[in-house]
Amino acid sequence: MNHSPRIRTVVSCTTLVVALGAGSTACSSDGNPLSAKPYDAAGQIAFNGPAGGSRKADPDKPLEITSRGSDGRITDVTAVDATGRYLAGQLSADGRRWHSTSPLAADAHYTVSVSTEDEDGAPGRKVLSFDTTKPSTKKRLDVTFGPDAGKYGVGQPVTAELSAPIKDKASRAIVERALKVDSTPAVEGAWHWVDDKELHFRPKEYWPTNATIQAHANLAGIKIGDRMWGGNAKPLKLTTGDRVIAVTDAAAHSMTVYKNGDEINEIPVTTGKPGFETRNGVKVVLGKEYFVRMRGTSIGISEGSSDSYDLPVYYATRVTWSGEYVHAAPWSTGSQGSANVSHGCTGMSTANAAWFFENVRAGDIVKVQNSNGDMMDPFGNGFGDWNLDWKKWRTGSALLGGTPDGPRPADRARLRPESA
């Protein structure tokens, strides 16, 4: 069967609809329409975009492709911009209409591949291309990923700092969908909105050892809300090392350090005394400082009072921004392993503190249990992210909150080591 040429037509209306010119192709010699070379489907489809030249599409309007006449249907549509971002869309059950379900990017070039079939089942194909106009406002939302590129422990969250607050759920969903975290090996993970300007990403469990983690944003040119468009974001690459977890039992006055599941050291320690109890829960190592001068006034202790102190401290491993460390405390060696006498830090001998300092890195886990202190806050005083169980963590996602455990099909690729 031959497909006769179809006449190019142009229909002018409020939304420009263009039916593109067509050619003709014969079925294959074996007579099976499924084995035929795809015919030019231009005369079978129409789309609400510019036909070329200097005109550009409005990114505020969804892309729509329809089947003309009654002698065929659309079977597939793939739309991708020049940066490799795919445009999500939905095809009607009868194959008569496809429309985009995610925003077009501004100032972008799109290539759209449309597959069709005619009334006899022969395949057709047409490739369309168009550009979109620039954003209508200069207000941009930039993203800064953290921490700095490098090697970290398996507890390190990925952070995203926004240049402007995002409050409503619909805009948050657009932003979150554009923030990608890929890992090798693959993990299940999710973003959690800490506040209007900060998100954290963590896996369901700790990161795998020796993993590669890459964060990037596909937000540039995407409309987020009224008068705001996506801006710049520098990609980030992290790696993880061994799985190092230090567990401090405040009641037993002991810290046990594990590496990849094996116990590698047990250290006598002292933790916070009554009134200054060490926080319970999981903390992430924030950094290491060989020397810190610690003063009681920094945590609200009046100078000259019975609890006042001003001490040179060595081998200090920080676990909270408010000043909780694991550090050398040679003045309390008589109490280490038997009593809690500190002002909230975990103290140990100089030799043990030096060993700990050399064997942990930022992102490693320090867990405190059996203390009479409060629980570590999830946010605001370091990385207490792991103190939220997975169900509660997911409630902080604009995409996954309220959905069953496990990523939705539309978001699964976002949590896998694949290019978006």
C-alpha positions as CSV (number, residue, x, y, z in Angstrom):
1,M,0.0,0.0,0.0
2,N,1.3,3.5,-0.9
3,H,0.8,6.6,1.2
4,S,0.0,9.4,-1.2
5,P,1.5,12.8,-0.5
6,R,-0.6,15.0,1.8
7,I,-1.0,18.8,1.3
8,R,0.6,21.1,3.8
9,T,-2.0,23.2,5.6
10,V,-1.7,26.0,8.1
11,V,-4.5,26.9,10.4
12,S,-4.4,30.3,12.1
13,C,-6.2,30.7,15.5
14,T,-5.4,31.9,19.0
15,T,-3.1,28.9,19.5
16,L,-1.1,28.3,16.4
17,V,-1.7,24.8,15.0
18,V,0.6,23.6,12.2
19,A,0.1,20.5,10.1
20,L,3.5,19.7,8.7
21,G,4.2,18.5,5.1
22,A,4.3,14.8,4.4
23,G,6.0,12.3,2.1
24,S,5.2,8.8,1.0
25,T,6.7,5.3,1.6
26,A,5.7,1.8,0.6
27,C,5.3,-1.2,2.8
28,S,8.0,-3.8,2.8
29,S,8.1,-6.5,0.3
30,D,6.8,-9.1,2.7
31,G,3.5,-7.3,3.1
32,N,3.8,-7.0,6.9
33,P,3.0,-3.4,7.9
34,L,5.0,-3.8,11.1
35,S,8.2,-4.4,9.1
36,A,7.6,-1.3,6.9
37,K,10.0,1.6,6.9
38,P,8.2,4.4,8.9
39,Y,6.4,6.8,6.6
40,D,6.5,10.6,7.1
41,A,3.7,11.3,9.5
42,A,3.7,15.0,9.1
43,G,0.2,15.1,7.5
44,Q,-1.2,12.9,10.3
45,I,-0.3,15.2,13.3
46,A,-0.6,18.8,14.4
47,F,1.1,20.6,17.3
48,N,0.5,23.9,19.0
49,G,3.9,25.3,18.3
50,P,5.7,27.6,15.8
51,A,6.5,26.2,12.4
52,G,10.0,27.5,12.5
53,G,11.8,30.7,11.6
54,S,12.0,33.5,14.2
55,R,8.9,32.6,16.1
56,K,9.4,30.9,19.5
57,A,7.0,28.9,21.7
58,D,5.7,30.3,25.0
59,P,7.1,28.1,27.8
60,D,4.0,29.0,30.0
61,K,1.8,27.0,27.6
62,P,1.9,23.2,27.6
63,L,3.0,21.4,24.4
64,E,0.1,19.5,22.7
65,I,0.3,17.1,19.7
66,T,-2.9,15.8,18.1
67,S,-3.8,13.2,15.5
68,R,-5.5,14.7,12.4
69,G,-8.4,12.9,10.8
70,S,-9.7,9.4,11.7
71,D,-7.2,7.2,9.9
72,G,-4.6,6.7,12.5
73,R,-3.3,7.4,16.0
74,I,-0.2,8.6,17.9
75,T,1.7,5.7,19.6
76,D,4.6,7.5,21.3
77,V,6.0,11.0,21.9
78,T,9.5,11.9,23.2
79,A,10.4,15.5,23.8
80,V,13.9,16.5,25.0
81,D,15.8,19.8,25.2
82,A,19.4,20.5,24.2
83,T,20.6,19.8,27.7
84,G,19.1,16.3,27.8
85,R,16.1,17.0,29.9
86,Y,13.0,15.0,29.0
87,L,9.6,16.7,29.0
88,A,7.0,14.5,30.8
89,G,3.7,14.0,29.0
90,Q,0.6,11.9,28.8
91,L,-1.0,10.2,25.8
92,S,-4.8,9.7,25.7
93,A,-6.1,6.1,25.6
94,D,-7.3,6.5,22.0
95,G,-4.0,7.9,20.8
96,R,-5.6,11.1,19.6
97,R,-3.8,13.6,21.8
98,W,-0.5,13.9,23.7
99,H,0.1,16.8,26.1
100,S,3.0,17.8,28.3
101,T,2.5,17.4,32.1
102,S,5.7,19.2,33.2
103,P,6.7,22.8,32.4
104,L,8.7,23.6,29.3
105,A,12.0,25.3,30.0
106,A,12.5,28.9,28.9
107,D,15.2,29.8,26.4
108,A,15.6,26.2,25.3
109,H,15.7,24.2,22.1
110,Y,13.4,21.1,22.0
111,T,13.4,18.1,19.7
112,V,10.2,16.1,19.6
113,S,10.0,12.6,18.1
114,V,6.4,11.5,17.3
115,S,5.5,7.9,16.4
116,T,2.2,7.1,14.8
117,E,0.4,4.3,13.0
118,D,-2.2,4.4,10.3
119,E,-5.5,2.4,9.9
120,D,-3.5,-0.6,8.6
121,G,-1.0,-0.6,11.4
122,A,1.9,0.8,9.4
123,P,4.3,2.9,11.5
124,G,4.8,6.6,10.9
125,R,7.3,9.0,12.3
126,K,8.0,12.8,12.4
127,V,10.6,14.8,14.2
128,L,9.7,18.3,15.2
129,S,11.9,21.0,16.7
130,F,11.3,24.5,18.2
131,D,12.7,27.0,20.6
132,T,11.1,28.7,23.6
133,T,11.2,32.3,24.6
134,K,13.4,33.7,27.3
135,P,12.0,34.0,30.9
136,S,9.6,37.0,31.3
137,T,11.4,38.1,34.5
138,K,15.0,38.3,35.7
139,K,14.2,36.7,39.1
140,R,16.1,33.4,39.3
141,L,16.3,30.6,41.8
142,D,19.9,29.4,42.1
143,V,20.9,26.2,44.0
144,T,24.1,25.6,46.0
145,F,24.8,21.9,46.7
146,G,26.8,20.8,49.8
147,P,29.0,19.8,51.3
148,D,32.2,20.6,49.4
149,A,33.3,18.0,46.9
150,G,35.4,15.2,48.5
151,K,35.4,11.9,50.4
152,Y,33.0,11.5,53.3
153,G,31.6,8.9,55.7
154,V,28.5,7.0,54.9
155,G,26.3,9.3,57.0
156,Q,26.9,12.5,55.1
157,P,23.6,14.1,53.8
158,V,23.6,16.0,50.5
159,T,22.3,19.6,51.0
160,A,20.7,22.1,48.6
161,E,20.6,25.7,49.6
162,L,18.2,27.9,47.6
163,S,18.7,31.5,46.8
164,A,15.1,32.4,47.6
165,P,12.4,30.9,49.8
166,I,9.9,28.5,48.2
167,K,6.8,28.0,50.3
168,D,3.9,26.5,48.4
169,K,3.8,22.8,47.7
170,A,3.4,23.0,43.9
171,S,6.5,25.2,43.5
172,R,8.4,22.9,45.9
173,A,7.5,19.9,43.8
174,I,8.8,21.6,40.7
175,V,12.1,22.4,42.5
176,E,12.5,19.0,44.1
177,R,11.8,17.2,40.8
178,A,14.7,19.1,39.2
179,L,17.2,18.3,42.0
180,K,18.9,15.0,41.1
181,V,21.0,12.7,43.3
182,D,22.5,9.7,41.5
183,S,24.6,7.1,43.3
184,T,26.7,4.1,42.3
185,P,25.7,1.6,43.8
186,A,22.1,2.7,43.5
187,V,20.1,3.6,46.6
188,E,16.6,4.5,47.6
189,G,16.6,8.0,48.9
190,A,14.6,11.2,49.2
191,W,14.8,15.0,49.7
192,H,13.5,16.5,52.9
193,W,12.6,20.2,53.1
194,V,14.3,21.5,56.2
195,D,12.8,25.0,55.7
196,D,11.8,27.2,52.8
197,K,15.4,27.6,51.6
198,E,17.2,24.3,52.5
199,L,16.7,20.7,51.5
200,H,18.6,17.6,52.6
201,F,18.9,14.3,50.7
202,R,19.7,11.0,52.4
203,P,19.2,7.3,51.6
204,K,16.8,5.1,53.5
205,E,19.9,3.5,55.1
206,Y,23.4,4.8,55.3
207,W,25.3,5.2,52.0
208,P,27.1,2.2,50.7
209,T,30.9,2.1,51.3
210,N,33.0,3.3,48.4
211,A,30.0,4.9,46.6
212,T,30.1,7.7,44.1
213,I,27.3,10.3,44.7
214,Q,26.6,13.0,42.2
215,A,24.1,15.9,42.6
216,H,22.9,18.2,39.9
217,A,19.9,20.4,39.0
218,N,17.8,20.5,35.9
219,L,16.2,23.7,37.0
220,A,17.6,26.3,34.6
221,G,14.8,27.9,32.6
222,I,12.0,26.1,34.4
223,K,9.2,28.2,35.7
224,I,8.8,27.7,39.4
225,G,6.1,30.2,40.2
226,D,4.8,33.7,39.4
227,R,7.8,35.8,38.3
228,M,10.4,33.2,39.3
229,W,12.4,30.8,37.0
230,G,15.1,28.3,37.7
231,G,18.7,29.5,37.6
232,N,22.2,28.2,38.1
233,A,23.5,25.2,40.1
234,K,27.0,23.9,40.1
235,P,27.0,20.0,40.1
236,L,28.6,18.2,43.1
237,K,30.5,14.9,43.3
238,L,31.1,13.0,46.5
239,T,32.6,9.6,47.4
240,T,32.3,7.6,50.5
241,G,34.9,5.6,52.3
242,D,34.6,2.9,54.9
243,R,31.5,2.5,57.1
244,V,32.8,3.9,60.4
245,I,30.3,4.1,63.3
246,A,31.3,5.1,66.9
247,V,28.7,4.1,69.5
248,T,29.0,5.8,72.9
249,D,27.2,4.2,75.9
250,A,27.0,7.0,78.4
251,A,25.8,4.6,81.2
252,A,28.8,2.3,80.6
253,H,31.2,5.2,80.0
254,S,32.5,3.4,76.9
255,M,32.8,4.1,73.2
256,T,33.0,1.2,70.7
257,V,34.2,1.9,67.2
258,Y,33.2,-0.2,64.3
259,K,34.6,-0.3,60.8
260,N,32.6,-2.1,58.1
261,G,30.8,-4.0,60.8
262,D,33.9,-5.1,62.7
263,E,34.8,-3.8,66.1
264,I,38.2,-2.0,65.9
265,N,38.5,-0.3,69.3
266,E,36.8,0.2,72.7
267,I,37.7,3.4,74.5
268,P,36.9,4.5,78.1
269,V,35.1,7.8,78.0
270,T,33.4,10.4,80.1
271,T,30.2,12.2,78.9
272,G,28.1,15.0,80.3
273,K,27.4,15.3,84.0
274,P,24.0,16.1,85.5
275,G,22.8,19.4,84.1
276,F,25.1,19.1,81.0
277,E,24.1,15.6,79.8
278,T,25.3,14.6,76.3
279,R,22.6,14.5,73.6
280,N,21.4,11.0,72.7
281,G,21.0,9.9,69.1
282,V,22.9,9.8,65.8
283,K,25.2,12.6,65.0
284,V,27.4,13.1,61.9
285,V,31.0,14.2,62.2
286,L,31.2,17.8,60.9
287,G,34.9,18.3,60.9
288,K,38.1,18.0,62.9
289,E,40.2,20.6,64.6
290,Y,43.6,19.8,66.1
291,F,43.3,22.7,68.7
292,V,40.3,24.4,70.1
293,R,40.1,26.8,73.0
294,M,36.9,25.9,74.9
295,R,35.2,28.4,77.2
296,G,32.2,27.9,79.4
297,T,30.8,31.3,78.4
298,S,30.2,29.9,74.9
299,I,27.5,27.6,76.3
300,G,26.0,30.1,78.8
301,I,28.1,29.4,81.9
302,S,28.9,32.5,83.8
303,E,32.6,33.3,84.1
304,G,33.9,32.7,87.6
305,S,31.1,30.3,88.5
306,S,31.7,26.8,89.9
307,D,31.2,25.3,86.4
308,S,33.3,27.9,84.5
309,Y,36.1,26.7,82.4
310,D,38.7,28.0,79.9
311,L,40.8,25.1,78.5
312,P,43.1,24.3,75.6
313,V,41.7,21.2,73.9
314,Y,43.5,19.0,71.4
315,Y,42.3,16.4,68.8
316,A,38.7,17.8,68.8
317,T,36.2,16.1,66.5
318,R,33.1,18.2,66.1
319,V,29.6,16.7,66.0
320,T,27.3,19.7,66.7
321,W,27.5,23.4,65.7
322,S,26.8,24.3,69.3
323,G,30.1,22.9,70.5
324,E,29.8,19.2,71.2
325,Y,33.1,17.4,70.4
326,V,34.8,14.1,70.9
327,H,38.2,15.3,72.2
328,A,41.2,14.8,74.5
329,A,40.5,15.4,78.1
330,P,43.6,14.6,80.1
331,W,42.2,16.4,83.2
332,S,39.5,13.7,83.5
333,T,41.4,10.5,82.9
334,G,40.6,9.3,86.5
335,S,36.8,9.4,85.6
336,Q,37.0,8.0,82.1
337,G,35.4,4.6,82.0
338,S,33.7,5.1,85.4
339,A,31.9,8.5,85.7
340,N,30.4,11.3,83.6
341,V,32.0,14.6,84.5
342,S,32.1,16.7,81.3
343,H,30.0,19.6,80.2
344,G,28.5,17.6,77.3
345,C,31.4,16.6,75.2
346,T,32.8,13.1,75.1
347,G,36.2,13.1,76.7
348,M,39.0,10.5,76.5
349,S,42.7,10.3,77.0
350,T,45.0,12.2,74.6
351,A,46.3,9.0,73.0
352,N,42.7,7.7,72.4
353,A,41.6,11.1,71.1
354,A,44.5,11.2,68.7
355,W,43.6,7.7,67.5
356,F,39.9,8.7,67.0
357,F,41.0,11.9,65.3
358,E,43.1,10.0,62.8
359,N,40.5,7.2,62.1
360,V,37.3,9.2,61.4
361,R,36.4,11.7,58.7
362,A,33.5,14.1,58.1
363,G,30.3,12.2,57.5
364,D,31.2,9.3,59.8
365,I,28.6,8.4,62.5
366,V,28.8,9.1,66.2
367,K,25.9,7.6,68.1
368,V,25.2,8.2,71.8
369,Q,22.9,6.0,73.8
370,N,21.8,5.7,77.5
371,S,22.4,9.3,78.3
372,N,20.0,11.3,80.4
373,G,20.3,14.1,77.8
374,D,17.8,15.2,75.2
375,M,17.6,13.7,71.7
376,M,19.8,15.2,69.0
377,D,17.7,17.6,66.9
378,P,17.3,16.5,63.3
379,F,18.2,19.9,61.9
380,G,19.8,23.1,62.9
381,N,22.7,21.9,65.1
382,G,24.6,19.7,62.7
383,F,23.3,16.7,60.9
384,G,20.8,14.8,63.0
385,D,19.0,13.7,59.9
386,W,19.3,10.0,60.8
387,N,17.2,10.5,63.9
388,L,14.1,10.6,61.8
389,D,12.8,7.2,60.7
390,W,12.3,6.7,57.0
391,K,8.5,7.1,57.1
392,K,8.8,10.5,58.8
393,W,11.7,11.5,56.6
394,R,9.5,11.0,53.5
395,T,6.9,13.3,54.8
396,G,9.3,16.1,54.3
397,S,9.3,15.5,50.5
398,A,7.0,17.5,48.3
399,L,7.0,14.6,45.9
400,L,6.9,11.5,48.2
401,G,5.1,12.8,51.3
402,G,1.8,10.9,51.7
403,T,2.7,8.2,49.2
404,P,3.4,4.5,50.0
405,D,7.0,3.6,50.9
406,G,9.2,3.2,47.9
407,P,9.6,5.7,45.1
408,R,6.7,6.3,42.7
409,P,7.4,5.1,39.1
410,A,7.7,8.7,37.9
411,D,10.4,9.4,40.5
412,R,12.2,6.0,40.5
413,A,14.7,7.1,37.8
414,R,15.6,10.2,39.9
415,L,16.8,7.9,42.7
416,R,18.9,5.7,40.5
417,P,22.4,6.3,38.9
418,E,21.0,7.4,35.5
419,S,21.2,10.6,33.6
420,A,18.0,12.6,33.6
